[in-house]
């Protein structure tokens, strides 16, 4: 369903990494990991909702959760 809606779907159990960027300068990183009780098939999905000038958010993936 997410892929049909043109969302980017990450591999199972990777940490979603969100980076706030202001005019090309990194402001902060936020990692959103899954916990040990998350089912092995759990994934993040995200989509582009708009473009802005100045402050922006980059989304990607970190390492695979251990467990």
N, C-alpha and C positions, 0 to 999 in steps of 0.2 A: 504494500500500500504506500509506504513512504517513497519508494523508488518511482512508482507511477505518478506521484505528486512532485517529482523532480527534486526530492530531498537527497542530500548526500548522506549515505548510510555508512557508518564506520564499522570495522570488524568487531566481533564480540569482545566485550570486557576491556576495551581500551579506555584510557582516560581522555575525556573531552577537555581540550585546552582552549580557553578563551583569552585573547590578548586585546586590551584596550590600547588604541594607538591615537595619538593626537598630532596631526600634521606630520606623519612619518616617524614620530618618536614614541617608543613603547612607554606606556604609563604603568601598566600592571598586567600580570598573568594570573589567571584563576584556573586551577585544575579541578575537574569534577570526576573523580574516580567512582567506580562501583565498589561495593563492599564484598566481603567474603561470602555473604549469603545470597548474592545475586545469581540467578540462574545462568548457566554457561552460555546461553544464546542471547543474553542481554546486550543491546546495542544502542548507541546514540544515533539520532538522525537529525539533520538540521537543514534549513533552506535559507536562501537569500530573500530578505524582505524589503530591501531598499538600498539606495546609495546616498551618502551624505558627504559634505565637505567638512574638513577638520577632524573632529573626533570620530573614530571608526572602531569596529570590533572585528578581529580576525579569529576564525575558528579552525581548529585542527585536532590532531590526535597525539597523545603521549604514548607511553609504554603500555604493554599488556599487563593487566592486574595479576598479581601473584595469588595463588590459592590452590 
